[in-house]
Amino acid sequence: SSSNLCIKCKLNDVVSGYGGIDDGRFCADCFRSNLFGKFRLAVTSNAMISPTDKVLVAFSGGPSSRLTTNP
């Protein structure tokens, strides 16, 4: 049904992500794109990282550090 299609591309089935407000509205590709866009906006609009900064990303692999999608 159309209620199971991504609201952005309207082509692919929706995925369940992290339980947030966007959960179950986007396909995997559009979900990643939306999440990255929100991250990029927050970083640039708050001047969190400058071009000369070194950045370390920590990923424990635990449930709080990852997003899962259903096949």
C-alpha positions as CSV (number, residue, x, y, z in Angstrom):
1,S,0.0,0.0,0.0
2,S,1.1,3.6,-0.4
3,S,1.3,4.0,3.4
4,N,4.3,1.7,3.3
5,L,6.2,3.8,0.8
6,C,8.9,6.3,1.6
7,I,7.5,9.9,2.0
8,K,10.5,11.4,0.2
9,C,11.1,9.2,-2.9
10,K,7.7,7.4,-2.9
11,L,9.5,4.4,-4.5
12,N,10.9,2.2,-1.8
13,D,9.3,0.5,1.3
14,V,9.9,2.3,4.6
15,V,12.3,1.0,7.2
16,S,12.2,1.1,11.0
17,G,15.1,3.1,12.4
18,Y,15.7,4.3,15.8
19,G,12.1,5.1,17.1
20,G,12.3,8.8,16.6
21,I,9.9,11.1,14.8
22,D,11.1,10.1,11.4
23,D,10.9,6.4,12.2
24,G,8.9,4.4,9.6
25,R,8.6,7.3,7.1
26,F,11.7,6.9,5.0
27,C,13.4,4.1,3.0
28,A,16.9,3.3,4.0
29,D,18.6,5.6,1.5
30,C,16.3,8.6,2.2
31,F,16.7,7.9,6.0
32,R,20.5,8.1,5.8
33,S,20.3,11.2,3.6
34,N,17.9,12.9,6.0
35,L,20.0,12.0,9.1
36,F,23.2,13.2,7.4
37,G,21.5,16.5,6.4
38,K,20.3,17.2,10.0
39,F,23.8,16.4,11.3
40,R,25.5,18.6,8.7
41,L,23.1,21.5,9.4
42,A,23.7,21.3,13.2
43,V,27.5,21.2,12.8
44,T,27.7,24.1,10.3
45,S,25.1,26.4,11.8
46,N,26.7,26.1,15.3
47,A,30.3,26.3,14.0
48,M,31.1,23.1,15.8
49,I,34.0,22.0,13.6
50,S,36.4,24.2,11.7
51,P,38.4,23.0,8.7
52,T,41.6,22.7,10.7
53,D,40.1,20.6,13.5
54,K,40.9,17.0,14.0
55,V,37.8,14.8,14.6
56,L,37.6,11.5,16.4
57,V,34.5,9.4,15.9
58,A,33.8,6.8,18.6
59,F,31.5,3.8,17.8
60,S,31.1,1.2,20.5
61,G,28.7,-1.0,18.5
62,G,26.2,-1.1,21.3
63,P,22.5,-0.4,20.8
64,S,22.9,3.3,21.7
65,S,25.6,3.8,19.1
66,R,23.9,2.4,16.0
67,L,20.9,2.5,13.8
68,T,19.4,-0.7,12.6
69,T,17.1,-1.3,9.6
70,N,14.9,-4.2,8.9
71,P,15.5,-6.0,5.6
